[in-house]
Amino acid sequence: MSKHILVIVEDYPSEINAYPMAYVHTRNKLYLNENVDLKISILSFKAKKSYVWDGIQVYSEKEIKEIGLHKFDSFVSHAPNLKNHVRFLKKNKIENVTFFIHGHEVLKVNKYYPKPYSWDKEKNKLLRIIYDYFKLNIISNFFIRSSSFKFVFVSNWMKDEALKNLKLQYLSKTFIIHNPINEIFSVNTYDKESKKIYDFITIRPLDGSKYCMDVVYRLAKKYPEFKFKIIGKGDFFKHNPKLDNIDWDDRFYKPNQLLDKLNEAKVALMPTRLDSQGVMMCELATYGMPIITSDIPICYEMLGKYNQAYFISNENPELMFQKIISNEDFFVNKESNRNFLLEKFNIQEISKQELNVILDLL
């Protein structure tokens, strides 16, 4: 029997900009591949009029009202906010909803998000505190109004912190389903034997202190004998002189273009201050690369069992880094146990799990 899902988002890829919430579009394409009888439409609050993107129909809020919500069997809300998602769902008394919780919408931003770099304009903290107080109270009350609501979290850490911030003991129906990785990193394997140009490679946006570019820079400065490759766009090097041992590639690569770059490096260096999962980190590990990341709970949850994962402190990265590189086996090519990561982040299995939750097939 054919089913029709309405996916509710703040924004969606278009001819003008292909990037907003592209991860939602990837999911939708996977769902359609999984179920030939399925139909998916999008409600984008940013859309002014309807359009089709890569075979999927996108509607504005006004057009959705004209079509009629009774035509949809299930509803999905990604990163629900007060201004649009909660308002729309409450007003239309919609209950068969699966919420995908991505982070900021259920967290106290000032508590979790790290202090911006000095050159980044810091937003008004008091206004943020006030907004978050009302945001969390309203969302908390909204989430418990229906036992039909379902909640998907990408990690146990994200679920625990959400409940803590929402001051709830539990939510009626919760599921832990990781974000899938791009298939290019699972069907290919890191080439240990290829010629290595760099000791470490980092792929990160350069702006935003949560991405820890300052930690990478600090290590590069401390260890001039190592060669660091940095791929990413941003203003970091407008405010910090580029070091001789840093090769900065100021561009964006598609996943299939990254493989050759990764094979030129011995180790991925991917610290983070905040992540609900850390998809890029998971992709590089699943590819089979040795990886150094941060010693925060989410990184252990994702990569704690990976035999080529190493963890450093963001506050004092040199301490653990020195111990890691001093290990005589560190730069020795050894077999990775990536097979469990291939299963953990399998794109087809994750797609099936999500679809089963949305369509109540569990």
C-alpha positions in Angstrom: 0.0 0.0 0.0 1.4 3.4 -1.0 2.4 5.8 1.8 2.9 9.5 1.6 5.3 11.3 4.0 5.6 15.0 4.6 9.1 16.0 5.7 9.1 19.3 7.5 12.3 21.4 7.4 13.4 25.0 7.8 15.1 25.0 4.4 15.9 22.6 1.6 18.3 22.4 -1.3 17.3 24.4 -4.4 18.8 25.8 -7.7 19.8 28.9 -5.7 21.6 27.0 -2.9 22.2 23.2 -3.0 23.5 22.9 0.6 20.8 23.7 3.2 19.9 20.5 5.1 21.4 18.4 2.3 21.6 15.5 4.7 17.8 15.4 4.8 17.6 15.2 1.0 20.1 12.3 1.1 17.9 10.5 3.6 14.8 11.1 1.5 16.4 9.6 -1.7 17.5 6.6 0.4 13.9 6.1 1.6 12.6 6.2 -1.9 15.1 3.6 -3.0 14.1 1.4 -0.1 10.4 1.5 -0.8 9.0 1.9 -4.4 5.5 2.5 -3.1 6.6 5.5 -1.0 6.0 9.1 -1.9 7.8 12.0 -0.1 7.0 15.7 -0.2 8.7 18.6 1.6 7.4 21.5 3.5 10.2 24.1 3.6 9.4 27.2 5.6 11.9 29.2 3.6 10.2 28.3 0.3 8.1 31.0 -1.3 6.6 28.8 -4.0 6.8 25.1 -4.9 9.6 23.6 -6.9 11.1 20.1 -7.6 14.6 19.3 -6.4 16.2 16.1 -7.7 12.8 14.5 -8.2 11.3 15.5 -4.9 8.5 18.0 -4.6 9.0 21.0 -2.3 6.1 23.1 -1.1 5.7 26.4 0.8 3.5 26.4 3.9 0.8 28.2 2.1 0.7 25.5 -0.6 0.7 22.7 1.9 -2.5 24.2 3.5 -4.1 24.3 0.0 -3.2 20.6 -0.7 -4.6 19.5 2.7 -2.7 17.7 5.4 -5.1 14.7 5.3 -3.3 13.5 2.2 -0.2 12.6 4.3 0.1 9.4 6.2 3.2 10.3 8.3 5.1 13.4 9.2 8.8 14.0 9.9 10.3 17.1 11.6 14.0 17.7 11.3 15.5 20.0 14.0 12.2 21.3 15.2 12.1 25.0 16.2 9.5 27.1 18.0 9.0 29.7 15.3 7.8 27.3 12.6 7.8 23.6 13.4 6.1 23.7 16.8 3.7 26.4 15.7 2.7 24.5 12.6 2.3 21.1 14.3 0.3 22.5 17.2 -1.9 24.7 15.0 -2.8 21.7 12.8 -3.0 19.2 15.7 -0.6 16.7 14.0 0.4 13.7 16.1 1.9 11.1 13.8 5.3 12.8 13.9 8.8 11.5 14.0 11.2 14.2 15.3 14.9 14.0 14.3 16.8 15.8 17.0 20.1 17.2 15.8 21.4 19.3 18.7 20.9 23.0 19.2 17.1 22.8 19.3 17.2 20.9 22.6 20.3 22.4 24.3 21.3 25.5 26.2 23.5 27.0 23.6 25.7 29.1 25.9 26.4 26.0 28.1 27.3 23.6 25.3 28.7 25.7 22.4 32.3 26.8 23.0 33.3 30.5 23.2 33.8 31.9 19.7 37.2 32.9 18.4 38.2 36.4 19.3 37.6 37.6 15.7 34.1 36.2 15.6 31.4 38.5 16.8 29.8 37.0 19.9 26.0 37.2 20.1 24.3 38.7 23.1 24.6 36.1 25.8 21.7 37.4 27.9 19.3 37.3 25.0 20.4 33.7 24.2 19.9 32.6 27.8 16.4 34.1 27.9 15.5 32.6 24.5 16.8 29.2 25.5 14.8 29.3 28.8 11.5 29.8 27.0 12.5 27.5 24.0 13.3 24.5 26.3 10.2 25.0 28.4 7.9 25.2 25.4 9.5 22.3 23.5 9.5 20.2 26.6 5.8 20.7 27.2 5.1 20.2 23.5 7.1 16.9 23.3 5.0 15.3 26.0 1.6 16.3 24.7 1.2 13.2 22.5 2.1 9.6 23.1 2.2 9.2 19.3 5.3 11.3 19.0 8.5 9.5 18.1 12.1 10.8 18.6 15.2 9.8 16.8 18.6 10.7 18.3 21.9 10.2 16.5 23.7 9.1 19.7 23.1 8.2 23.3 25.0 11.3 24.4 22.5 13.5 22.4 19.5 11.7 23.9 20.9 12.0 27.5 21.7 15.7 27.1 18.4 16.5 25.5 16.4 14.9 28.4 18.6 16.8 30.9 18.0 20.1 29.2 14.3 19.5 28.7 14.1 18.4 32.4 12.3 15.2 31.4 12.8 11.7 32.8 11.9 10.1 29.5 10.1 10.5 26.2 7.5 8.1 25.1 9.2 6.6 22.0 12.9 7.1 21.5 15.3 5.5 19.0 19.1 5.8 18.7 19.9 5.7 15.0 23.3 7.1 13.9 23.7 9.3 10.9 24.8 7.2 8.0 28.2 7.9 6.3 28.8 8.5 2.7 29.1 5.2 0.9 32.3 6.2 -0.7 34.1 5.7 2.6 32.7 2.2 3.1 33.2 0.7 -0.4 36.8 2.0 -0.5 39.6 1.4 1.9 42.5 3.6 3.1 45.7 2.8 1.2 48.3 2.2 3.8 51.0 1.5 1.3 50.7 4.6 -0.9 53.4 7.3 -0.7 52.7 9.6 2.2 53.3 13.4 1.8 51.8 14.5 5.1 51.9 13.2 8.7 48.5 14.5 9.6 45.4 15.6 7.7 42.5 17.7 9.0 39.2 18.3 7.1 37.2 21.0 8.9 35.5 24.4 8.4 38.1 26.9 9.7 35.5 29.1 11.3 33.7 28.1 14.5 35.7 27.2 17.6 33.8 23.9 18.0 35.9 22.6 15.1 39.1 23.0 17.0 41.3 24.5 14.3 43.1 26.3 17.1 44.1 22.9 18.6 45.4 21.7 15.2 47.3 24.9 14.8 48.8 24.6 18.4 50.0 21.1 17.6 51.5 22.2 14.3 53.4 25.0 16.1 54.6 22.7 18.8 55.8 20.0 16.3 57.4 21.7 13.3 59.0 18.3 12.3 55.6 17.1 11.2 53.8 18.1 8.1 50.1 19.0 8.5 47.5 19.1 5.6 44.4 21.2 6.3 41.4 21.2 4.0 38.7 23.7 4.6 37.4 27.2 4.0 37.3 30.1 6.5 39.0 33.1 8.0 41.3 31.3 10.6 44.5 32.2 8.6 43.5 35.8 8.3 44.1 36.0 12.0 46.9 33.5 12.5 50.1 33.3 10.4 50.3 30.2 8.4 53.1 28.0 9.6 55.8 26.5 7.3 54.7 22.9 8.2 51.0 23.6 7.3 49.7 23.0 3.8 46.3 24.7 3.6 43.9 23.8 0.8 41.3 26.5 0.8 38.5 24.7 -1.1 35.6 22.3 -0.8 36.0 18.7 -2.0 33.2 16.2 -2.7 33.6 12.9 -0.9 34.9 11.0 -4.0 37.5 13.7 -4.5 38.8 13.3 -0.9 40.1 9.8 -1.2 43.4 10.7 -2.9 44.0 13.4 -0.4 43.4 11.1 2.5 45.8 8.5 1.1 48.6 11.1 1.0 48.5 11.3 4.9 49.4 8.9 7.6 46.8 10.0 10.2 43.6 11.9 10.4 43.6 14.7 13.0 40.0 15.6 13.8 39.5 17.2 17.2 36.1 18.6 18.2 34.6 20.5 21.1 31.0 19.7 20.3 29.2 17.1 18.1 26.1 15.1 18.3 27.9 12.4 16.3 30.8 13.7 14.2 30.0 12.3 10.8 33.3 13.3 9.1 35.2 11.7 12.0 33.2 8.5 11.6 33.7 8.5 7.8 37.5 8.7 8.0 37.6 6.0 10.7 35.3 3.7 8.6 37.6 4.3 5.6 40.3 2.6 7.8 42.5 5.6 8.6 44.2 6.0 11.9 42.5 9.0 13.6 43.2 11.3 16.5 40.2 13.0 18.0 39.1 14.6 21.3 38.6 12.8 24.6 35.0 13.9 24.9 32.1 11.4 25.5 30.6 11.5 22.0 34.0 10.6 20.4 34.3 7.6 22.7 30.8 6.5 22.0 31.4 6.5 18.2 35.0 5.3 18.0 35.9 3.9 21.4 36.2 0.3 20.0 38.1 1.3 16.9 41.7 0.0 17.3 43.2 3.0 15.4 41.4 5.8 17.3 43.4 8.0 19.7 42.1 10.7 22.0 43.6 14.0 23.1 42.5 16.8 25.5 41.4 20.0 23.8 42.7 22.0 26.8 46.1 20.4 26.9 46.5 18.6 23.5 50.3 18.3 23.6 50.3 16.0 26.6 48.4 13.0 25.1 49.6 13.8 21.6 53.2 13.4 22.8 52.4 10.0 24.3 50.6 8.9 21.1 53.4 9.8 18.7 56.1 8.5 21.1 54.6 5.0 20.7 56.9 3.2 18.4 54.0 1.4 16.7 52.0 4.5 16.0 53.1 5.2 12.5 53.4 1.5 11.7 50.8 0.3 9.2 48.6 -2.2 11.1 45.3 -3.9 10.3 42.2 -1.9 11.4 39.1 -3.4 12.8 36.9 -1.2 10.7 34.4 -4.0 9.9 32.3 -3.1 13.0 32.2 0.5 11.8 31.0 -0.6 8.4 28.1 -2.3 10.1 27.5 0.6 12.6 27.2 3.2 9.9 25.8 1.1 7.1 23.8 3.5 4.9 21.2 0.9 3.8 20.5 -0.5 7.3 20.2 2.9 8.8 17.8 3.9 6.0 15.6 0.9 6.8 15.6 1.6 10.5 14.6 5.2 10.0 11.8 4.3 7.6 10.5 1.6 9.9 10.2 4.1 12.7 8.5 6.7 10.5 6.0 4.3 9.0 5.4 2.4 12.3 6.7 -0.9 10.9 8.6 -1.9 14.0 
